[in-house]
Amino acid sequence: MAETRFVVPQGEFDLIRYPPTRNATLRAWDAADELLLSHLAEVMDERPVSHVVIVNDAFGALTVAIAAAGESGVLQHVRFVSDSHVASMAMRQNLERNGIEQLPESGVGAPDVVLVKVPKTLALLEAQLVELRAVIEPTTVIVGGGMTRDVHSSTIELFERTIGPTRTSHAKKKARLIFSTLEPELSPTAPQPTVFALGRQDAQLVNYPGVFSAQRLDSGTRLLLDNLPATVDGPDVIDLGCGNGALGLAVALADPTAHVTLVDESRLAVRSAEATFRRALDERAEVAFCQPTFRIGDCLDGLPGGSADLILCNPPFHRGRVRGDDVAWKMFTGAKRVLRQGGEVWVVGNRHLDYYEKLKRAFGNSQVMANDPKFLVVRAVR
């Protein structure tokens, strides 16, 4: 069983990971969370703190501990900021698990403290730090945190370039803190979305910072695009884990009568997909797509059973920094529920992920439709 007892200066809490994982050793926090909360306690001993902003809290460990202080009347405003819908769900679940009904939200003005967990991609971090500049003041305490493997010289340079003078703590339990002070004279610009071609299609993809495959169409998606089914026995198509919307747009271009639903747990991914479709429509005034649907959600949760004819998917094989097939399994079992009888799921993945066998276990059948030295395209029928 994974450890769930989280003890920090703010109290003792019971935390679990969401979604549940088959790896029983994984906790819902890391040493960087512990360092951030210990430092916050020191700050609160030295000065009044009523307004805290928390960025990239993967499972709610920071938010639960800080919200508990809010319930005691110490804090008036706690703001949770994350690109991840799943992280938001994990946070809410752990609040409820610890008897905290909601975040205190009565504060206004600049935050007293900002805590930033360092994300996987520097592009996302840069966008978040530039956005933070609009709400912080020179008196705001800005602290980043991450495991030492994630805090590099480029990370420190990014804080310095976007916020101001920056230093780091000594490493403790393989984690490190980053301390920055706002330099009002700096005027960093937010990173712009990248735009690149949709394979052989005469269309462009739009990628906001932090969205998968930021500079070019990835090889797996290209292989799936080159081998999409020629016809679909029904109008309802889902681009699952849509990213920038490459698969969904390819379907819409091939069959403007198809109703395409694009789903991702990343808000920036869905924003990218929306921008991709807007760009395609602007460039093709003569083409009238069936109005696509964009959803922020955890895989296919919330979609009705028997509502899709075709699901296209390039599953991630990691959730945050943890590799595994938990996300893929949830996508496959969700696809079986959501597909109509005779509906198909087409999946692309690295050969070593063995999606052929996994789909066969989920659906009772699977067929390799295309392959190259690195990837397989596999189909299963409901």
C-alpha positions in Angstrom: 0.0 0.0 0.0 1.2 3.5 -0.8 1.9 5.8 2.1 -1.0 8.3 2.6 0.0 10.1 5.8 1.4 13.5 5.0 2.9 15.3 8.0 4.0 18.9 7.5 4.1 22.1 9.7 0.5 22.9 8.7 -0.7 19.6 10.1 -1.3 15.9 9.3 -3.3 15.0 6.3 -4.4 11.9 4.4 -3.6 12.1 0.7 -4.1 9.7 -2.2 -3.2 9.9 -5.9 -5.9 10.5 -8.5 -6.5 8.7 -10.7 -5.6 5.5 -8.7 -2.5 3.8 -10.0 -1.5 0.2 -9.9 2.0 1.2 -8.6 1.4 1.0 -4.9 4.7 2.7 -4.0 3.7 6.1 -5.4 2.7 8.8 -3.0 0.6 11.9 -3.6 3.5 14.2 -2.7 7.2 14.5 -3.0 10.1 16.1 -1.0 9.7 19.4 -2.9 6.1 19.7 -1.5 7.5 19.2 2.0 10.2 21.8 1.5 7.7 24.4 0.1 5.4 23.9 3.0 8.2 24.1 5.6 9.4 27.4 4.0 5.8 28.8 3.9 5.5 28.1 7.6 8.8 30.1 8.2 7.5 33.0 6.1 4.2 33.0 8.0 6.1 33.1 11.3 7.8 36.3 10.1 5.1 38.3 8.3 1.3 38.3 7.8 0.2 36.1 5.0 -3.4 36.1 3.9 -3.3 35.3 0.1 -1.4 32.4 -1.4 -1.3 31.2 -5.1 -0.3 27.6 -5.8 0.9 26.6 -9.3 1.2 23.0 -10.6 0.1 21.2 -7.5 -0.2 17.7 -9.0 -2.3 15.9 -6.4 -3.4 18.7 -4.0 -0.7 18.2 -1.3 0.2 21.9 -1.2 -3.4 23.1 -1.5 -4.8 20.8 1.2 -2.2 21.9 3.7 -2.6 25.5 2.9 -6.4 25.4 2.7 -6.4 23.9 6.2 -4.8 27.1 7.4 -7.5 29.0 5.6 -10.2 27.0 7.5 -8.5 28.1 10.8 -8.9 31.7 9.7 -5.2 32.3 9.1 -5.6 32.7 5.3 -8.4 34.5 3.4 -7.6 33.5 -0.1 -6.0 30.4 -1.7 -5.8 30.1 -5.5 -5.0 26.9 -7.3 -3.5 27.2 -10.8 -2.9 24.2 -13.1 -3.2 23.4 -16.8 -4.2 19.9 -15.8 -7.9 19.0 -15.3 -6.8 15.7 -13.6 -4.7 17.7 -11.1 -7.8 19.8 -10.3 -9.8 16.6 -9.7 -7.1 15.2 -7.5 -7.0 18.4 -5.5 -10.7 18.5 -4.9 -10.8 14.8 -4.0 -8.0 15.3 -1.4 -9.8 18.4 0.0 -12.9 16.3 0.5 -10.9 13.4 2.0 -9.5 15.8 4.6 -12.9 17.4 5.5 -12.2 20.7 3.8 -15.3 21.8 1.9 -13.7 24.5 -0.3 -10.8 26.8 -0.8 -11.0 30.2 1.0 -11.6 32.8 -1.7 -12.3 36.1 -0.1 -9.0 37.8 -0.8 -8.3 40.4 -3.5 -5.2 42.1 -4.8 -1.6 40.8 -5.1 -0.8 37.5 -3.4 1.6 37.5 -0.4 3.1 34.2 -1.4 3.3 32.3 -4.7 4.4 28.6 -4.6 5.4 27.1 -8.0 6.1 23.4 -8.6 8.4 23.2 -11.6 6.6 21.5 -14.5 8.1 19.1 -17.0 8.4 21.7 -19.8 10.2 25.0 -19.6 7.8 26.5 -22.2 4.8 26.0 -19.8 6.8 27.3 -16.9 7.8 30.4 -18.9 4.1 31.1 -19.8 3.0 30.7 -16.2 5.8 33.0 -14.8 5.0 35.7 -17.4 1.3 35.5 -16.5 2.2 35.7 -12.8 3.9 39.0 -13.3 0.6 40.6 -13.9 -0.6 39.9 -10.3 2.5 40.0 -8.1 4.3 42.9 -6.5 7.9 43.4 -5.3 6.8 42.3 -1.8 5.4 39.0 -3.0 7.4 36.0 -1.8 7.9 33.8 -4.9 9.2 30.3 -4.3 9.7 27.5 -6.8 10.2 23.9 -5.9 11.2 20.7 -7.6 13.2 17.6 -7.4 16.9 18.1 -8.2 16.5 16.2 -11.4 14.0 18.8 -12.6 15.8 22.0 -11.5 18.5 22.8 -14.0 20.5 25.9 -14.7 18.0 26.7 -17.5 15.2 26.6 -14.9 17.1 29.2 -12.7 17.8 31.4 -15.8 14.1 31.3 -16.7 13.1 32.6 -13.3 15.7 35.3 -13.5 14.7 36.3 -17.0 10.9 36.4 -16.3 10.7 37.4 -12.6 14.0 38.8 -11.4 17.0 38.1 -9.1 17.0 34.4 -8.2 18.9 32.0 -5.9 18.4 28.4 -4.9 18.5 26.5 -1.6 20.8 23.6 -0.9 19.3 20.2 -1.9 17.5 18.3 0.7 16.0 14.8 0.2 16.8 15.3 -3.5 14.7 18.4 -3.7 15.5 22.1 -4.0 13.8 25.5 -3.7 14.1 28.5 -6.0 13.7 32.0 -4.5 12.9 34.9 -6.8 12.2 38.6 -6.3 10.2 40.6 -8.7 12.2 43.1 -10.8 9.6 45.6 -12.0 11.9 46.9 -14.8 11.9 43.5 -16.6 9.4 43.2 -19.5 9.4 39.6 -20.6 7.0 38.6 -23.4 4.8 35.5 -23.2 5.9 32.6 -25.4 3.8 32.4 -28.5 2.1 29.2 -29.8 4.1 27.4 -32.5 2.5 26.7 -35.9 3.5 23.9 -38.2 2.2 21.7 -41.0 -0.2 18.8 -40.6 1.8 16.2 -42.4 0.9 16.0 -46.1 -2.4 17.8 -45.4 -2.6 21.4 -46.6 -3.3 22.7 -43.1 -1.5 24.0 -40.0 -1.4 22.9 -36.4 -1.3 25.4 -33.5 0.6 24.4 -30.3 0.4 26.4 -27.1 3.3 26.1 -24.6 3.6 22.8 -22.8 1.4 20.8 -25.3 2.9 17.6 -26.7 5.2 17.8 -29.7 5.7 21.6 -29.8 7.7 22.0 -32.9 6.6 19.4 -35.5 4.1 16.6 -36.0 5.3 13.6 -34.0 6.2 10.4 -35.8 3.5 8.3 -34.2 0.7 10.6 -35.1 2.1 10.9 -38.6 2.0 7.1 -39.0 -1.6 7.0 -37.8 -2.6 9.9 -40.1 -1.1 8.1 -43.1 -3.2 5.0 -42.3 -6.5 6.4 -41.2 -9.6 4.3 -42.2 -10.8 5.3 -45.6 -14.4 5.3 -44.4 -16.2 5.5 -41.1 -19.4 3.6 -40.5 -21.1 6.4 -38.7 -20.7 10.2 -38.2 -19.4 10.4 -34.6 -15.6 10.5 -34.2 -13.5 11.2 -31.1 -10.0 12.5 -31.0 -9.0 11.2 -27.6 -6.0 12.9 -25.9 -6.3 15.4 -28.8 -3.3 17.6 -28.1 -3.2 20.2 -30.9 -6.1 18.5 -32.7 -4.1 16.9 -35.5 -6.2 13.7 -35.8 -9.5 15.4 -35.4 -8.7 18.0 -38.0 -7.6 15.3 -40.5 -10.9 13.5 -40.1 -12.8 16.8 -40.5 -10.9 17.7 -43.7 -11.5 14.2 -45.2 -15.2 14.2 -44.2 -16.7 17.6 -43.4 -20.0 15.8 -42.4 -18.3 14.0 -39.5 -19.0 15.2 -36.0 -15.6 15.4 -34.3 -15.3 15.6 -30.5 -11.8 16.5 -29.3 -10.9 15.6 -25.6 -7.9 16.3 -23.5 -7.2 16.7 -19.8 -4.8 19.7 -20.6 -6.6 23.0 -20.9 -3.8 24.3 -23.2 -4.2 21.2 -25.4 -7.9 21.9 -25.9 -7.1 25.6 -26.5 -4.5 24.5 -29.1 -7.1 22.2 -30.8 -9.6 25.1 -30.9 -7.0 27.4 -32.4 -6.1 24.7 -35.0 -9.7 24.4 -36.2 -10.2 28.1 -36.2 -7.1 28.5 -38.4 -8.3 25.8 -40.8 -11.7 27.4 -41.2 -10.1 30.8 -41.7 -7.9 29.3 -44.5 -10.7 27.4 -46.1 -13.7 29.7 -46.4 -15.2 27.3 -48.8 -15.2 24.3 -46.4 -18.0 24.0 -43.8 -17.0 21.6 -41.1 -19.7 20.0 -38.9 -19.2 22.0 -35.7 -16.6 20.2 -33.6 -17.0 19.7 -29.9 -14.1 20.5 -27.5 -14.0 18.9 -24.1 -11.6 19.2 -21.1 -11.9 15.9 -19.3 -10.2 12.8 -17.9 -10.2 10.5 -20.9 -13.8 9.6 -21.8 -15.4 10.2 -18.4 -18.7 12.0 -18.8 -19.3 10.8 -22.4 -22.4 8.6 -22.8 -22.0 4.9 -23.7 -22.6 3.8 -27.3 -22.2 7.3 -28.6 -19.1 7.0 -31.0 -18.4 5.3 -34.2 -14.6 5.8 -34.3 -12.1 6.8 -31.7 -8.5 7.8 -32.6 -5.8 7.9 -30.0 -2.1 8.4 -29.4 -2.0 7.6 -25.7 0.6 9.2 -23.4 2.7 6.6 -21.6 3.2 8.8 -18.6 1.2 10.9 -16.2 3.4 13.8 -15.2 6.8 12.3 -14.6 5.7 8.8 -13.9 5.8 6.3 -16.8 3.2 3.6 -17.1 0.1 2.4 -18.9 -2.5 3.5 -16.5 -3.7 6.3 -18.8 -3.7 4.0 -21.8 -5.8 1.4 -20.0 -8.3 4.0 -18.9 -8.5 5.2 -22.5 -9.0 1.6 -23.8 -11.7 0.6 -21.3 -13.4 4.0 -21.8 -13.4 3.4 -25.6 -15.1 0.1 -25.2 -17.8 1.7 -23.2 -18.3 4.7 -25.5 -18.2 3.0 -28.9 -21.3 1.7 -30.5 -21.5 -1.9 -31.5 -19.2 -2.3 -34.5 -17.4 0.9 -33.7 -13.6 1.0 -33.9 -10.7 2.4 -31.9 -7.4 3.1 -33.8 -4.4 3.5 -31.6 -0.7 4.3 -32.3 2.1 3.7 -29.9 5.7 2.7 -29.5 6.3 -1.0 -30.2 7.5 -1.7 -26.7 4.2 -0.6 -25.2 2.5 -3.7 -26.6 -0.9 -2.0 -27.4 -1.7 -5.0 -29.6 -2.0 -7.3 -26.6 -3.6 -4.7 -24.4 -6.4 -3.9 -26.9 -6.9 -7.6 -27.4 -7.4 -8.0 -23.6 -9.8 -5.0 -23.5 -11.9 -5.8 -26.7 -11.3 -9.5 -27.3 -9.7 -8.6 -30.7 -7.0 -6.5 -32.2 -5.3 -6.1 -35.6 -2.0 -4.4 -36.6 -2.9 -2.0 -39.4 0.5 -0.4 -40.0 3.9 -0.3 -38.5 7.4 1.1 -38.9 10.6 0.4 -36.9 9.4 2.4 -33.9 5.5 2.5 -33.9 2.5 0.3 -34.4 -1.0 1.3 -35.5 -3.5 -1.1 -33.9 -7.3 -1.4 -34.5 -9.9 -3.0 -32.2 -13.6 -3.4 -32.9 -16.4 -3.1 -30.4 
